Amino acid sequence: MSVSRSQLAYDHVRSGILRGEIPIGTTVSDVELAEVLGMSKTPVREALRLLEQEGLLERGRRRQLVVRGFTAHHREEVLEVREALERIAVRQACRVMPADEIDYLRLSLLRQRRAAEAGDEATFIELDEEFHLLIAKGAGLHLVHRLLGQLRGFVRIMRLGSVRDRSHLVRVIEEHEAIVDGLERRDEDAALAALSHHLHTVDYALDASRGEVVG
């Protein structure tokens, strides 16, 4: 199935925002994007409308679309909502996630470890995001999966500029392993405790007063 022009435009802009190639505060013009992408303004406008609905773009003072920034309050809200959704996903996954999908989580951990050993942080981040979404998918929670996918975009932007060394990546993997161990044993308390530790320590700890990712 061919990808629509609006989807191509959406993927182009979203990827640019999440990678920091289109920085926070940048004005995004449908005219300029249409020229760059070699398409009409109609699919570009549709893509930008979706990104505005998703929350990655917002209206500036002159009603132009700009890449959204995040206040400390908004960052805290994003992480609180994300934690609530992930707890729902982990709890349900403990109850219904098929064994073969838990095995796939183990495979994801192996891939994360290879990326960490190679110092490939970009790939590691992609696999990190995939890991959390796989839990929601394996739990059969389609709405939770979709909402977490949207929130991951916010978290990615909040991480921009942070530096994580190899030892940090290894600790993230160890925390992921603890979550999978709980899922495999069908131990909700252990899996939720591992998730809480993961979200509040090494990987996504947030200094809300400064709005910076720490750890």
C-alpha positions in Angstrom: 0.0 0.0 0.0 1.4 3.4 -1.0 1.9 6.0 1.6 -0.2 9.2 1.2 1.4 12.5 0.6 0.0 13.9 3.8 1.5 10.9 5.7 4.9 11.6 4.1 4.7 15.2 5.1 3.6 14.3 8.6 6.5 11.8 9.0 9.0 14.4 7.7 8.0 17.1 10.1 7.5 14.9 13.1 10.8 13.2 12.7 12.5 16.6 12.3 10.9 17.8 15.5 11.7 14.7 17.6 15.3 14.7 16.4 15.8 18.3 17.2 16.4 19.2 13.5 13.4 21.5 13.7 14.0 23.3 17.1 11.4 24.4 19.6 10.0 27.8 18.6 10.6 27.3 14.9 7.8 28.6 12.6 6.6 25.8 10.3 5.3 27.1 6.9 3.1 25.1 4.7 4.4 27.0 1.7 8.0 26.3 2.4 7.4 22.6 3.3 5.4 22.0 0.2 8.3 23.4 -1.9 10.9 21.3 0.0 8.8 18.1 -0.3 7.8 18.8 -3.9 4.0 18.5 -3.3 1.0 20.8 -3.1 0.0 22.7 0.1 -3.1 20.6 0.7 -1.4 17.4 2.0 1.1 19.5 3.9 -1.7 21.5 5.6 -3.4 18.2 6.6 -0.1 16.9 8.1 0.4 20.2 10.1 -3.2 20.0 11.3 -2.6 16.5 12.7 0.7 17.6 14.3 -1.2 20.5 15.9 -3.8 18.1 17.3 -1.1 15.9 18.6 0.4 18.8 20.5 3.8 19.0 18.8 2.8 22.3 17.0 0.9 25.2 18.5 -0.3 28.6 17.3 2.1 31.5 17.8 1.2 35.1 18.5 0.5 35.8 14.8 -1.5 32.5 14.4 1.4 30.9 12.6 2.3 27.3 13.6 5.4 26.9 15.7 7.2 23.9 17.3 5.8 23.7 20.8 8.0 24.2 23.9 7.3 22.6 27.3 7.1 24.4 30.6 8.1 22.7 33.8 4.4 22.3 34.7 3.6 20.7 31.4 6.6 18.4 31.6 5.4 17.2 35.0 1.9 16.7 33.7 3.2 14.6 30.7 5.2 12.3 33.0 2.4 11.8 35.4 -0.1 10.9 32.6 2.5 8.6 31.1 3.1 6.8 34.3 -0.6 6.3 34.9 -1.0 4.8 31.4 2.1 2.6 31.7 0.8 1.2 35.0 -2.4 0.3 33.3 -0.5 -1.4 30.5 1.9 -3.3 32.9 -0.9 -4.5 35.1 -3.0 -5.8 32.2 0.1 -7.3 30.5 0.8 -9.4 33.7 -2.7 -10.9 33.2 -3.0 -11.5 29.5 0.3 -10.9 27.6 1.1 -14.1 25.6 4.3 -15.8 26.5 5.7 -15.4 22.9 5.2 -11.6 23.2 7.1 -11.6 26.5 9.8 -13.5 24.7 9.9 -10.7 22.1 10.4 -8.2 24.9 13.5 -10.3 25.8 14.7 -10.0 22.2 14.1 -6.3 22.3 16.4 -6.2 25.4 19.2 -8.0 23.5 18.9 -5.4 20.7 19.0 -2.6 23.3 22.1 -4.1 24.8 23.8 -4.3 21.4 23.0 -0.6 20.7 24.3 0.4 24.1 27.6 -1.5 23.6 28.0 0.1 20.2 27.3 3.5 21.6 24.4 3.9 19.2 22.2 6.2 21.3 19.8 7.0 18.4 19.0 3.3 17.9 18.8 2.8 21.6 16.2 5.5 22.1 14.1 4.0 19.3 14.3 0.6 20.9 13.5 2.1 24.3 10.3 3.6 23.0 9.4 0.4 21.2 9.9 -1.6 24.4 7.3 0.4 26.3 4.8 0.4 23.4 5.2 -3.4 23.0 3.9 -3.9 26.6 0.7 -1.9 25.9 0.3 -3.7 22.6 0.8 -7.1 24.2 -1.8 -6.2 26.8 -4.3 -5.6 24.1 -4.8 -2.0 25.1 -5.1 -0.2 21.8 -6.1 3.2 23.1 -3.4 3.1 25.8 -0.9 2.2 23.1 -2.0 5.1 20.9 -1.9 7.6 23.8 1.5 6.4 24.9 2.8 6.8 21.4 1.7 10.4 21.4 3.3 11.1 24.8 6.5 9.5 23.8 6.9 12.3 21.3 6.6 14.8 24.1 9.2 12.9 26.2 11.6 12.7 23.2 11.5 16.5 22.9 12.0 16.9 26.6 15.1 14.8 26.4 16.7 16.8 23.6 20.1 18.1 24.6 20.6 15.6 27.4 23.6 13.4 27.3 23.5 9.7 28.5 26.7 7.7 28.7 27.0 4.0 28.1 26.7 3.1 31.8 23.4 5.0 31.9 22.1 3.0 29.0 23.1 -0.3 30.7 21.2 0.8 33.8 18.1 1.4 31.7 18.4 -2.1 30.3 18.6 -3.6 33.7 15.5 -1.7 34.7 13.7 -3.0 31.6 14.8 -6.5 32.5 13.3 -6.1 36.0 9.9 -5.2 34.4 10.0 -8.2 32.1 10.9 -10.5 35.0 7.8 -9.4 36.7 5.7 -9.8 33.6 7.1 -13.3 33.0 6.2 -14.4 36.6 2.8 -12.7 36.3 3.7 -10.8 39.4 1.8 -7.5 39.2 3.4 -6.0 42.4 6.9 -6.8 41.2 6.3 -5.5 37.7 4.7 -2.3 38.9 7.5 -1.7 41.4 10.1 -2.2 38.7 8.2 0.3 36.4 7.9 2.9 39.2 11.7 2.6 39.9 12.4 2.9 36.2 10.3 6.0 35.7 11.5 7.8 38.8 15.2 7.2 38.8 17.6 6.6 35.9 15.6 7.0 32.7 13.0 9.7 33.1 13.7 11.5 36.4 12.6 15.1 36.1 13.7 18.2 38.0 10.4 20.0 37.6 11.7 23.2 39.1 14.2 23.6 36.2 12.4 21.5 33.6 15.5 19.4 32.8 15.9 15.7 32.4 18.4 14.4 35.0 20.1 11.1 35.7 
